[in-house]
Amino acid sequence: MISISNENYLRELLATQNLTKNQIENLKNQRDAIVEDVVNEIGGNPTLFNAGSYAKGTMIQVSYDLDIVLYWANNFRYSPRNLYNEIGSVLQSKGRNPKSKKVGWEIPFQGDFHIDVIPGKKILNKPNYAYLYNTNTNNRFQSSVKKHVSFVKKANRQSVIKLMKLWKKRKSVPIKTFILEYMIIEGCKRVSRNTLEPQIGAAFEYIEENITTKRILDPANSQNIISDDITQEEKNRIRRLAIQALDADSWSKVFF
């Protein structure tokens, strides 16, 4: 790993990734406009909450997003698949150019900023859980986006996650964000939070040792194998990039 310690460099780099008040306010305004579009057309009075990096406290300046999660009542007229398709049609009709993703619709905004709209149907007697539609399998599945947010927030590794997301962006690392967050949290389990360098080193080591073989289960539903969301070829590339980071002689080579 890095031969010369430079904790200050990492702290300064982290500070450059803070969003401005105007950017955060813009996020909220965009969220409200999109929710109004969807609810006015679809109806049903869904429960709304924020997810993604906004809710987890892990947004970074170079690439940030907001996940809008909308859960309709279990007896709402649409199935999870039809609900997903209807929302896509509404967003398209409003000129928002939605892009289909595994469980939601991505709406581009400015640069690398985007908003994801994730619809679901509530499950009786299971608060915060919903059936989501998986476009990859063409089936519904059960999960809790709120549990994903809680999993990250409880770990209290947001600073490390932000820097590792910067690495993911700058080096075009083909890893899903939640898998990256999971591996950082696992890799740092016995590492002090006082300084960044040991945590980042532990995260890279854990990725190198586990990314190609570890079976990662959804913390909200063990039937969902989230490590299957990246291919073996992608896993091999992620491992090579983690090794490059571990072999780098300066942090600037890791993050730029």
N, C-alpha and C positions, 0 to 999 in steps of 0.2 A: 504494500500500500504506500501511500505518500510518505516519502522519507523525511520531509521537513514539515513539522506541525505548523498549521496556519488556521487556527480557530477563528481569528479575526476576519480572515478572508471569507470564510463561510458565513459568518454573522452579517457581514456587509452585503454579501451576495443575496442572502435571505431577505434583507431589508429592501433590496431593489424589486422584490417580487410582490410587495404590498400593493393592493388596489387603492385607488383614490376614492374619496367619498362620492364624487360624481359618478364614477364607474359603478359603484355599488347601488347608488340611487337609480341609475339607468337600468340595472338588472331588475330592480323591483318594478319599475315602470313597464318594462317589457313583459315581465311575468304577468302583471295585472291585465295588460292588453290582450295577451294570448289567452289567459283564462277566461276573460270576458267573451272573446270570439268563440271559444269551444263551448262554454256553458250555454250561451245564448242559442247556439245551433243544436246542441245535443240534449240539453235539459238535464233533469235528474238530480240537481243539487248535490254534486259530489263533494267529498271531503278533500281539502287541498292541504298539502304541506310541501315544504322545500326539501330537497335532497341534494346529492352530489357534493361537489367541493364547497359550494356555498354553505350548506348545512354542516359539513364536517369541519369547516375552518381551514381548508387546504387549497384555496384558490391561489393561483400564481399569475403574475402580470402577463407572461408570454402566451398563456393559453388557459382560459378559464371558461367555466360554464355554470349553468344553473339547471338543475333537474326539477321540473314541476311534476309532482306526483298527484294524480287525481283518482280517488277511489269512489266508485259508484256503489250503491246499495246492491246486495246480492240478488235482489229480485228486479233489478233494472232490466229493461226490455232487450238490451243487446247482450250477446255472449261476449266473452273477452276478445275473441277474434273479430267479431263484427264491430265491437266498440273501437278496437284498434283501427280498423279500416275506415270507419266513419270519421274518426278524428283526423286521420290523414287527409280525407276528402275535404273536411272543413278547413284545415290549415292550407291546403292547396288552393281552395276557392278564395281564401283571403290573401293570396299572393305571397305566402310565407315560404314557399319552395322547400317543403319538408323532405328530409331524407330518411328512409326506413332504416331502423336499427333493430337489434335483437328484441328489445322489449318496448321500444318507444319510437318517437319521431324526433329527429334532430333538425332544429331550425337555425340556419346560419344568420349571423347578424353583422358583426364587423371584425375583420381580421380573423383571428383564431378564437373569437368569442362565439359561443352558440348556446342555445337553450334546448334541452331535451324535455319532451312531454311524454310522461309515462302513465298510461291509463291502466286501471285494474278494477276488479269487482271484489267487494268485501266478502270475507268468509264468516259465516255465522259463528258466534262464540269464540272467535279468534281475533281479538283486537289488534289492529295494525298489520294484520295479514290480508293478502288479497291474491286472487288468481290473476296472473299476468299472461299475456299472449306472447309466445316465443315464435318469432318469424322463422327461425332456423329449423324448428321441428314441426311447425304448423300445429302446435298444441298449446293448451294452457298449462301453467305450472304454478305452484304455490310458493310465495316468498314474502319477505317483509323488507321493503326498502328502508323503513325506519330502523330495523334491527341492524342493517348495514351501516347506517349513520352512527348509531349507538356504539357499534363494534369499534369504529375508528375513534370516536370522541373519547370513549372510556380508556383507550390505550394511551392517549395523551402524547402522541408522537407527531403532532402536526408539523413542527418545524422540519423534521427529517423527511416527512412525506413531501413537503413542498420542494425541498431540494432534489429529492429523487424524481419528482415529477418534472423538474427542470431538466434533469439528465435524460429522462424519457423523451422529452420534447426535442432537446438539442441534438441528441444522438439517434433520433428516430427509432426508439426501442419499441418493438411490436408487442408490448404487454398491455393487457387490459388494466385500467386504473385500480379496480378493486383487488385484482390479483397482486398488483404491486403493493398496495396498502397492506394486504394480508401478509405478504412476505416480509415487509419492513417490520411490522408488528411482531411477527414470530421471531425474526432474526435479532430483534432488540430486547427480547424478553428479560434478559438478565444484565442489561447494559444501563448504566446510569444515564439520566436525562440531563445532567449538568452541562455536558459539552457535546457538540455535534459530531466531531470527528470519529469517536469510537462508535457512535450509533450508525453513521453512514458506512463505516468499515464493516460493521456487523451485518448490515443490510446487504451489502454487496456480496459478502461471503456466503450468506444464507441463500441468496439468489443463485450464485454459482453452484452451490452444492445441491440445490433442491429443484430448481426450475424445470429440469428435463425429466424428473422422475416422480415428484411429489403429487399425490392426488389431493386436490384442495376441494373441500366441501363447502357449500354455502352455509354460513353460520346461522342462517334463518331456516334452512331446510336441508338436512343431510342427504336428501334424495337428489339434490342438484349438484352435479360435479362441475364446479366453475373452471377448474383447470382444463376442461375439455374445450373451453372457449378460445383457446389458442392452439395452433397446430404444432406438431413436433418440430417442423422446420423453424417456426417462430421461436419455440422454446430453445432450440439450439443457437439461434442468433442472439437471443437475450442472454444466454450463458456466455457467449463469446464477448458481448459488449460489457458484461459484468467483469469478466477477466481483464479486459482492457482497462477498465476503471481501477481495478485492484493493482494493476501493473504500472499505472501512471505515476510520474514523479512530481506532479503538481496538481492542485485542484482545478486550475484553469483548464488543464487538458481533459478533465473529467466533465466539466460543465460547459465548455465552449468548443 
